[in-house]
Amino acid sequence: MQITLTIPDTKADSFLDVLRHISYVDIQPSDTPCLQSSENEDDEEYDEEDFYEGLKGAVNELNEILAGRKQGRSVEELLAELRSSDVA
C-alpha cells in the first residue's frame, strides 16, 4: 500500500525519524510540491508533544488491531470520514 502524507516542514524530521524505526515502512522521497498547507502548520498550540501523543495512540491502536484485540475499519470508511471532516 502506498500513502501520501502532507506534513508541515517543522514536523517532518521528527515524523520521519519515527517512521525510520518501523521495520516494515519504506520511505521514498517525493519531488512533488505540496499544494495545500496544513491547518496545524501555524498553530502554536499543536506542539511536538501533541504530535508524539497522537502518534503513540495511533501505533497502540494499530498494534491492538494486528493482535486481533480490536477490529479495524475498511478503507472506504476511513475515506468517508476524511471526506466529511474536510468539508466541515
C-alpha positions as CSV (number, residue, x, y, z in Angstrom):
1,M,0.0,0.0,0.0
2,Q,1.2,3.5,-0.8
3,I,0.1,6.5,1.3
4,T,0.9,10.2,0.7
5,L,1.0,12.4,3.7
6,T,1.2,16.2,4.0
7,I,3.3,17.2,7.0
8,P,4.4,20.7,8.0
9,D,8.1,21.2,7.4
10,T,8.6,22.0,11.0
11,K,7.4,18.5,12.0
12,A,8.7,16.4,9.1
13,D,12.1,15.5,10.5
14,S,10.7,14.1,13.8
15,F,7.9,12.2,11.9
16,L,10.4,10.7,9.5
17,D,12.6,9.7,12.4
18,V,9.8,7.7,14.0
19,L,9.0,6.1,10.7
20,R,12.6,5.0,10.1
21,H,12.3,2.9,13.3
22,I,9.4,0.8,11.9
23,S,10.9,-2.1,10.0
24,Y,8.1,-2.6,7.5
25,V,7.9,1.1,6.4
26,D,9.8,2.0,3.2
27,I,10.3,5.8,2.9
28,Q,10.7,7.2,-0.7
29,P,11.3,10.9,-1.1
30,S,8.9,12.8,-3.3
31,D,9.7,15.8,-5.5
32,T,6.0,16.7,-5.7
33,P,5.4,20.0,-4.0
34,C,2.6,20.3,-1.6
35,L,-0.2,22.5,-2.9
36,Q,-2.0,23.0,0.3
37,S,-0.6,23.9,3.7
38,S,-1.7,22.0,6.8
39,E,-4.1,23.7,9.2
40,N,-1.8,22.9,12.1
41,E,1.3,24.3,10.4
42,D,0.9,27.7,12.0
43,D,-1.0,26.6,15.1
44,E,1.3,27.2,18.1
45,E,-0.9,25.1,20.4
46,Y,-0.2,22.0,18.3
47,D,3.3,21.2,19.5
48,E,5.7,18.3,19.3
49,E,4.3,16.7,22.5
50,D,0.8,16.6,20.9
51,F,2.3,15.1,17.8
52,Y,4.0,12.3,19.7
53,E,0.9,11.6,21.8
54,G,-1.2,11.3,18.7
55,L,1.4,9.1,17.0
56,K,1.7,6.9,20.1
57,G,-2.0,6.4,20.3
58,A,-2.2,5.5,16.6
59,V,0.6,3.0,16.9
60,N,-1.1,1.5,20.0
61,E,-4.3,1.2,18.1
62,L,-2.6,-0.4,15.2
63,N,-0.9,-3.0,17.5
64,E,-4.3,-3.8,19.0
65,I,-5.8,-4.4,15.6
66,L,-2.8,-6.5,14.4
67,A,-3.1,-8.6,17.6
68,G,-6.8,-9.2,17.0
69,R,-8.0,-7.4,20.2
70,K,-9.6,-4.6,18.2
71,Q,-11.3,-4.5,14.8
72,G,-10.0,-2.1,12.2
73,R,-12.2,-0.4,9.7
74,S,-12.3,-0.5,5.9
75,V,-10.5,1.9,3.7
76,E,-14.0,3.1,2.4
77,E,-15.0,4.0,6.0
78,L,-11.7,5.9,6.5
79,L,-12.1,7.8,3.3
80,A,-15.7,8.7,4.0
81,E,-14.6,10.1,7.4
82,L,-11.8,12.1,5.9
83,R,-14.1,13.5,3.2
84,S,-16.7,14.5,5.7
85,S,-14.1,16.2,8.0
86,D,-12.6,18.0,5.1
87,V,-16.0,19.6,4.3
88,A,-16.7,20.6,7.9
